[in-house]
Each structure stands twice: as C-alpha cells, then as structure tokens.
Amino acid sequence: MSNKIAVIGLGNTLRRDDGIGIIILESLLSSYRRESLEYLNFGTASFDLIHRLDNYKKVLLIDAINAHLNPGELRIFELNKIKFSLKDAPTSSHELNLQDIFRLYKQFGIKAKVYVAGIQVKDVSFEEGLTAPVKKEVKKITEEIDNFIATTLIK
C-alpha cells in the first residue's frame, strides 16, 4: 500500500441531487486543490473503483445518501464502521452503491482507510441540476469537507 491519498467523487449528474458528489469534487478542485492529493471522478462507480482503493493509504468518497436527514446535510464516517440493512437499501443509479462498495471492501480485505462524505439528497429523479435546498449547501459542504481533509486525511 502506498502513502497516496485520494478524494473520489461519485454520482450521476443526470439525476438531480445524485450528482452532488461530482459537484463537490469539482468545487474542491477549483477552490481548495491540494497538490499532494489525487482527485478522481468515478461518476456512477464501477468495479474498477474497488481495485483502485488498494492504491491508496486513505480515501475519501463523496456521494449522495438517503439517511433521512435534511436535504444537503453532510455526514462523514469511516466505511468499515457503518452498518447496512438489505431491506432498507435504496435503489441506486450507480453500478456500485455504497452498500456494494462496503461489501466488496470487506470481501477483498482492502487495507486503505476509507471515509465517506455522505450528503443527504432530496430528489434523484432524471433531470439535470441540484434541488434548491441541496444547491444552497454546496459552499458550506465544500468547506466542511476541505476541513476534514486538512484535519484527518492529510494529518
């Protein structure tokens, strides 16, 4: 395992708030880019993402979640410390959703420390553009994630 650190945006920008992970990744790149980090846009995550995780010491995945929070609310957690319930699993527009990534992460014994910056969605219907309550939080979310990067990822 290398000492590299990655920030990875996930999401589908053709499904309203589901694209928030990509939008936040772009916001980080334009306002808070750090040369020591790798920034990757994985869009609707594929199995290649799982194999790429082993190339890093630490990874931050930025993705939309449905955790019954207020739209645009951010939660950051370690991937290996979350629990999923199959009966409550939402449908996803990704080839791999967070539950799949979690399962494969454990199954393959990936050593990278993976964090998830989950952002609560309001609407993931087929349409471009974020909903107003999520769009309103983009700057604040970007700042909070940058602070997490500074205090946890590159510390």
C-alpha positions as CSV (number, residue, x, y, z in Angstrom):
1,M,0.0,0.0,0.0
2,S,1.3,3.4,-0.9
3,N,1.1,6.7,1.1
4,K,-1.1,8.3,-1.5
5,I,-4.4,9.9,-0.6
6,A,-7.4,10.1,-2.9
7,V,-10.6,12.2,-2.9
8,I,-13.2,10.5,-5.1
9,G,-16.5,11.9,-6.3
10,L,-19.4,9.6,-7.1
11,G,-22.8,10.3,-8.6
12,N,-24.9,10.8,-11.6
13,T,-25.4,14.4,-12.6
14,L,-28.3,13.5,-14.8
15,R,-30.3,12.5,-11.6
16,R,-30.7,15.8,-9.7
17,D,-29.1,15.6,-6.3
18,D,-27.4,12.3,-7.0
19,G,-24.7,14.3,-8.8
20,I,-23.7,16.2,-5.6
21,G,-20.6,14.0,-5.1
22,I,-19.3,15.2,-8.5
23,I,-20.2,18.8,-7.9
24,I,-18.4,18.9,-4.6
25,L,-15.4,17.2,-6.1
26,E,-15.3,20.0,-8.8
27,S,-15.8,22.6,-6.1
28,L,-12.8,21.2,-4.2
29,L,-10.7,21.2,-7.3
30,S,-11.5,24.8,-8.2
31,S,-11.2,26.3,-4.7
32,Y,-9.2,24.0,-2.4
33,R,-7.0,21.8,-4.5
34,R,-4.0,20.3,-2.8
35,E,-1.2,19.0,-4.9
36,S,-0.5,16.1,-2.5
37,L,-3.9,14.6,-3.2
38,E,-5.4,12.7,-6.2
39,Y,-8.9,13.8,-7.2
40,L,-10.9,11.3,-9.2
41,N,-14.3,11.5,-10.7
42,F,-15.8,8.0,-10.7
43,G,-19.3,9.1,-11.7
44,T,-21.5,6.1,-11.5
45,A,-18.9,3.9,-9.8
46,S,-17.7,0.7,-11.5
47,F,-15.9,-2.3,-10.2
48,D,-12.6,-0.6,-11.1
49,L,-13.2,1.7,-8.1
50,I,-12.8,-1.3,-5.7
51,H,-9.5,-2.3,-7.3
52,R,-8.2,1.3,-7.2
53,L,-8.8,1.7,-3.5
54,D,-5.8,-0.6,-2.8
55,N,-3.6,2.0,-4.4
56,Y,-4.1,4.4,-1.6
57,K,-3.4,4.7,2.1
58,K,-6.5,6.9,2.7
59,V,-9.6,7.6,0.5
60,L,-12.5,10.0,0.9
61,L,-15.6,9.0,-1.2
62,I,-18.0,11.9,-1.7
63,D,-21.5,10.6,-2.5
64,A,-25.2,11.3,-2.2
65,I,-27.0,9.3,0.6
66,N,-30.6,8.8,1.7
67,A,-30.3,8.7,5.5
68,H,-33.5,10.7,6.3
69,L,-31.5,13.8,7.2
70,N,-32.3,17.4,6.0
71,P,-31.5,17.9,2.3
72,G,-27.9,19.0,1.9
73,E,-26.9,17.7,5.3
74,L,-23.4,16.2,5.5
75,R,-22.2,13.2,7.4
76,I,-18.6,11.9,7.3
77,F,-17.9,8.4,8.6
78,E,-15.5,5.5,8.1
79,L,-16.7,2.9,5.6
80,N,-15.8,0.0,7.8
81,K,-17.9,1.4,10.8
82,I,-21.2,1.6,9.1
83,K,-24.0,-1.0,9.0
84,F,-26.3,-1.6,6.2
85,S,-29.7,-3.3,6.2
86,L,-30.6,-5.0,3.0
87,K,-34.3,-4.4,3.5
88,D,-33.7,-0.7,3.8
89,A,-31.2,-0.4,0.9
90,P,-32.2,2.2,-1.5
91,T,-32.0,1.7,-5.2
92,S,-29.0,3.4,-6.8
93,S,-28.2,4.9,-10.1
94,H,-24.6,3.7,-9.7
95,E,-23.2,0.4,-10.9
96,L,-22.0,0.1,-7.4
97,N,-23.7,1.9,-4.5
98,L,-22.2,2.5,-1.1
99,Q,-23.5,-0.8,0.2
100,D,-21.8,-2.7,-2.6
101,I,-18.6,-0.8,-2.0
102,F,-18.8,-1.7,1.7
103,R,-19.4,-5.4,1.0
104,L,-16.6,-5.7,-1.6
105,Y,-14.2,-3.6,0.6
106,K,-14.6,-6.2,3.4
107,Q,-14.6,-9.2,1.0
108,F,-11.4,-8.2,-0.7
109,G,-9.7,-7.1,2.5
110,I,-8.8,-3.7,1.2
111,K,-6.3,-2.0,3.5
112,A,-6.9,1.6,2.6
113,K,-8.7,3.6,5.3
114,V,-11.9,4.7,3.5
115,Y,-14.1,7.6,4.6
116,V,-17.4,8.5,3.2
117,A,-18.7,12.1,3.0
118,G,-22.4,11.4,2.5
119,I,-24.7,14.2,1.5
120,Q,-28.5,13.9,2.0
121,V,-30.5,14.1,-1.2
122,K,-34.0,15.4,-1.8
123,D,-34.7,14.2,-5.3
124,V,-32.8,11.8,-7.6
125,S,-35.3,11.8,-10.5
126,F,-34.0,12.0,-14.0
127,E,-33.3,15.7,-14.5
128,E,-30.1,17.8,-14.5
129,G,-29.3,20.3,-11.7
130,L,-29.5,20.1,-7.9
131,T,-32.6,20.9,-6.0
132,A,-32.6,24.3,-4.3
133,P,-32.0,23.1,-0.7
134,V,-29.0,20.9,-1.7
135,K,-27.6,23.6,-4.1
136,K,-27.8,26.1,-1.3
137,E,-25.4,24.0,0.8
138,V,-22.7,23.4,-1.8
139,K,-20.3,26.1,-0.5
140,K,-20.7,25.0,3.2
141,I,-20.3,21.3,2.3
142,T,-17.2,22.0,0.3
143,E,-15.7,24.0,3.2
144,E,-16.6,21.2,5.7
145,I,-15.1,18.5,3.5
146,D,-11.9,20.6,3.0
147,N,-11.6,21.0,6.8
148,F,-12.0,17.2,7.1
149,I,-9.3,16.7,4.5
150,A,-6.9,19.1,6.4
151,T,-7.6,17.7,9.8
152,T,-8.0,13.9,9.1
153,L,-6.8,12.9,5.7
154,I,-3.5,14.7,5.4
155,K,-2.8,15.0,9.1
